[in-house]
Amino acid sequence: MEKKLELKDIVLIGRTFDEYYRMFEFGNINFRDERILDVASGVSSFCVEANSKGYNVIASDRIYCLSAEEIEEKCVEDLKTVVKKLPEILDLYRWEFFKDIDALKKNRKRAYRLFIEDFKKKGEGRYITVEYPKSQFKDKEFTISLISHFLFVYDELLSYEFHRKTLSEIIRITSKEIRIFPLVNLKGKRSLFVDRLLEDSDFKNYEKTIKRVDYEFMKNGNEMLSIRVN
C-alpha cells in the first residue's frame, strides 16, 4: 500500500510569509505594486505578515464565516492529527526548511496564532468568506492570485470538475497571473489533474509554465504552475 498523509478532509494548516515567498518565487515580481488574492488561505499568516510589510493582500476562505474561537479549535485539532501521523511517513518529506517535527509544529503554531490574532481584529476587512468554486469578487479585481496547498494536493477529495471550475473563477477575477503550489498530491506524486488542466481546452488561450522553486517540504513538491491571464 502506498504511503500518504491520510486525511478525510481539508485541514487548517497555516503557512508563513517566508514559506509563501519561496513557494511562489516572489523575488522575480515587485508584489508591492500588485493587488494579491490568497485563495483558500485558511489560517496562514501570509496575509497579515504581507500587509505589515506593505503588500496589498486579501485572504479568502469558506472558514471565515466561523468565529475566531471555532477556527482556532479546529486548528489545534488538525495540527494534532497531522503531527500524530507524520512519524510513519517521515520519508515523504525533506527535513531541511524544518529540521524536525517539533520545528514544523512550532512554525505551524506561529502561523495560525498570528492569523487568529489578526482575524479577531477583523484584519481591516482582509478576510473574505468565499465558498469556491464561486466567489463574489468583481471581474479582474486582483492582479495576482495565489493558490497554496488546495488544488492538486487534495485530488482524492476534490474532483477535476471542482478544479476546473475553481480555476475558471480565479481567471475571471485575476488580471495578470495565477500561481499554484504545489503540483503534488498527498502521496507526494504529481497530481494527474495537472496534465488534464494543461491540456484542457477551456484554458488553451493562457500561457502556462511550470517552474521549479526554492522550497521543498513534501518530496517532489518543488514546482509551481504559473498561468498568465493577461
C-alpha positions as CSV (number, residue, x, y, z in Angstrom):
1,M,0.0,0.0,0.0
2,E,1.3,3.4,-1.0
3,K,2.3,5.7,1.8
4,K,0.5,9.0,2.1
5,L,-0.8,11.5,4.6
6,E,-4.3,10.1,5.3
7,L,-6.8,12.9,5.6
8,K,-10.6,12.7,5.4
9,D,-11.0,16.4,4.9
10,I,-9.0,19.6,4.1
11,V,-7.0,20.5,7.2
12,L,-6.3,24.0,8.6
13,I,-2.5,24.1,8.5
14,G,-1.1,27.6,8.4
15,R,1.9,28.7,6.4
16,T,4.0,31.8,6.9
17,F,5.2,34.7,4.7
18,D,8.7,33.1,4.4
19,E,7.2,29.9,3.0
20,Y,5.0,31.8,0.5
21,Y,8.0,33.9,-0.5
22,R,9.8,30.7,-1.6
23,M,6.8,28.7,-2.8
24,F,5.6,31.4,-5.1
25,E,9.0,32.8,-6.2
26,F,8.2,36.4,-5.0
27,G,11.8,37.5,-5.8
28,N,11.0,38.0,-9.5
29,I,8.0,40.2,-9.1
30,N,7.5,43.5,-7.3
31,F,4.5,42.3,-5.4
32,R,4.1,45.7,-3.7
33,D,2.7,47.0,-6.9
34,E,0.1,44.2,-7.1
35,R,-3.3,43.6,-5.5
36,I,-3.0,40.0,-4.4
37,L,-5.6,37.3,-3.6
38,D,-4.7,34.4,-1.4
39,V,-7.1,31.6,-2.5
40,A,-8.4,29.2,0.2
41,S,-5.9,30.7,2.5
42,G,-7.2,29.1,5.7
43,V,-5.1,30.0,8.8
44,S,-1.9,31.0,7.0
45,S,-0.2,34.1,8.4
46,F,0.8,35.3,4.9
47,C,-2.0,37.8,4.7
48,V,-1.2,39.6,8.0
49,E,2.5,39.4,7.5
50,A,2.5,40.6,3.9
51,N,0.2,43.5,4.7
52,S,2.5,44.5,7.6
53,K,5.3,44.7,5.0
54,G,3.4,47.0,2.7
55,Y,1.9,44.4,0.4
56,N,-1.8,44.6,-0.6
57,V,-3.3,41.1,0.2
58,I,-6.8,39.8,0.6
59,A,-7.4,36.3,2.1
60,S,-10.3,34.2,1.1
61,D,-11.7,31.0,2.6
62,R,-15.0,29.3,3.4
63,I,-14.0,29.1,7.1
64,Y,-14.1,32.9,7.6
65,C,-17.8,32.6,8.3
66,L,-16.8,31.0,11.6
67,S,-15.7,32.7,14.8
68,A,-12.1,33.0,15.7
69,E,-12.6,30.6,18.6
70,E,-14.2,28.0,16.3
71,I,-11.4,28.3,13.8
72,E,-8.7,28.1,16.5
73,E,-10.3,24.9,17.9
74,K,-10.1,23.2,14.5
75,C,-6.5,24.5,14.0
76,V,-5.4,22.8,17.2
77,E,-7.1,19.5,16.4
78,D,-5.9,19.5,12.8
79,L,-2.3,20.1,13.8
80,K,-2.5,17.3,16.4
81,T,-3.9,15.0,13.7
82,V,-1.2,15.8,11.2
83,V,1.7,15.7,13.7
84,K,0.5,12.3,15.0
85,K,0.6,10.8,11.5
86,L,4.0,12.2,10.5
87,P,6.3,9.7,12.2
88,E,5.0,6.9,10.0
89,I,5.6,8.9,6.8
90,L,8.8,10.9,7.5
91,D,10.4,9.7,4.3
92,L,7.8,11.5,2.2
93,Y,9.3,14.8,3.4
94,R,12.5,16.7,3.2
95,W,13.6,17.9,6.6
96,E,15.6,21.0,5.6
97,F,13.3,24.0,5.9
98,F,12.0,22.3,9.0
99,K,14.8,20.3,10.8
100,D,12.3,18.0,12.6
101,I,8.6,17.5,13.5
102,D,9.0,19.8,16.6
103,A,10.3,22.7,14.4
104,L,7.4,22.1,12.0
105,K,4.9,22.2,14.8
106,K,6.3,25.4,16.2
107,N,6.1,27.0,12.8
108,R,2.5,26.0,12.2
109,K,1.5,27.2,15.6
110,R,3.2,30.6,15.0
111,A,1.3,30.9,11.7
112,Y,-2.2,30.2,13.0
113,R,-1.7,32.3,16.1
114,L,-0.7,35.3,14.0
115,F,-3.7,34.7,11.8
116,I,-6.1,34.3,14.7
117,E,-4.9,37.5,16.4
118,D,-5.4,39.4,13.2
119,F,-8.7,37.7,12.4
120,K,-10.1,38.7,15.8
121,K,-9.4,42.3,14.9
122,K,-11.3,41.6,11.6
123,G,-8.0,42.3,9.8
124,E,-9.2,45.6,8.4
125,G,-11.5,43.7,6.1
126,R,-8.8,41.4,4.8
127,Y,-10.6,38.1,5.4
128,I,-13.4,37.4,2.9
129,T,-15.7,34.4,3.2
130,V,-15.7,32.5,-0.1
131,E,-17.1,29.1,-0.9
132,Y,-15.1,28.1,-4.0
133,P,-15.5,27.4,-6.9
134,K,-17.7,30.6,-6.8
135,S,-16.8,34.0,-5.4
136,Q,-18.4,37.4,-5.1
137,F,-15.3,39.2,-6.4
138,K,-15.5,41.5,-9.4
139,D,-14.0,40.7,-12.8
140,K,-10.2,41.3,-12.7
141,E,-10.4,42.6,-9.1
142,F,-6.9,41.2,-8.4
143,T,-3.7,41.4,-10.4
144,I,-2.1,38.2,-8.8
145,S,-3.8,35.2,-7.3
146,L,-2.0,32.6,-5.2
147,I,-3.3,29.1,-4.6
148,S,-1.4,27.3,-1.9
149,H,-2.0,23.6,-0.9
150,F,-5.5,23.5,-2.2
151,L,-5.8,22.5,-5.8
152,F,-3.9,19.3,-6.8
153,V,-2.9,18.4,-3.2
154,Y,-6.4,17.1,-2.4
155,D,-7.1,15.4,-5.7
156,E,-8.8,12.5,-3.9
157,L,-11.2,14.8,-2.1
158,L,-11.8,17.5,-4.8
159,S,-12.9,16.3,-8.3
160,Y,-11.3,17.5,-11.5
161,E,-14.6,19.3,-12.2
162,F,-14.1,21.3,-9.0
163,H,-10.5,22.1,-10.1
164,R,-11.7,23.3,-13.5
165,K,-14.5,25.5,-12.1
166,T,-12.3,27.0,-9.4
167,L,-9.5,27.8,-11.9
168,S,-12.1,29.4,-14.3
169,E,-13.4,31.5,-11.4
170,I,-9.9,32.6,-10.4
171,I,-9.1,33.5,-14.0
172,R,-12.3,35.7,-14.1
173,I,-11.2,37.7,-11.1
174,T,-7.4,38.0,-11.9
175,S,-5.9,40.4,-14.4
176,K,-2.3,39.2,-14.7
177,E,-1.2,35.9,-13.2
178,I,-2.2,32.9,-11.1
179,R,0.4,30.9,-9.3
180,I,-0.4,27.4,-7.9
181,F,1.8,25.4,-5.5
182,P,2.5,22.5,-5.1
183,L,1.7,20.2,-8.0
184,V,1.8,17.0,-6.0
185,N,-0.9,15.2,-4.0
186,L,-0.8,13.7,-0.5
187,K,1.2,10.8,-1.9
188,G,4.0,13.1,-2.9
189,K,3.3,12.4,-6.6
190,R,2.4,14.9,-9.3
191,S,-1.4,15.0,-9.5
192,L,-2.9,13.6,-12.6
193,F,-5.1,16.7,-12.7
194,V,-2.0,18.8,-13.6
195,D,-1.8,17.4,-17.2
196,R,-5.5,17.4,-17.6
197,L,-5.6,21.0,-16.7
198,L,-2.7,21.9,-19.0
199,E,-4.5,20.1,-21.9
200,D,-8.0,21.3,-21.1
201,S,-9.4,23.4,-24.0
202,D,-11.0,25.8,-21.5
203,F,-7.6,27.1,-20.7
204,K,-5.9,26.8,-24.1
205,N,-5.6,30.6,-24.6
206,Y,-3.5,31.1,-21.5
207,E,0.3,30.9,-21.1
208,K,1.1,28.1,-18.7
209,T,4.5,27.5,-17.2
210,I,5.8,25.0,-14.6
211,K,8.8,26.4,-12.7
212,R,11.0,24.8,-10.0
213,V,11.2,26.9,-6.9
214,D,13.4,27.1,-3.9
215,Y,11.1,25.3,-1.5
216,E,10.5,21.6,-1.0
217,F,9.0,20.1,2.2
218,M,6.9,17.4,0.6
219,K,9.3,15.4,-1.6
220,N,8.8,16.3,-5.3
221,G,6.8,19.3,-4.2
222,N,9.1,21.9,-5.5
223,E,7.2,23.1,-8.6
224,M,4.8,25.9,-9.2
225,L,2.4,26.3,-12.0
226,S,2.2,29.9,-13.4
227,I,-0.8,30.9,-15.6
228,R,-0.6,34.2,-17.4
229,V,-4.1,35.5,-18.0
230,N,-3.4,39.0,-19.4
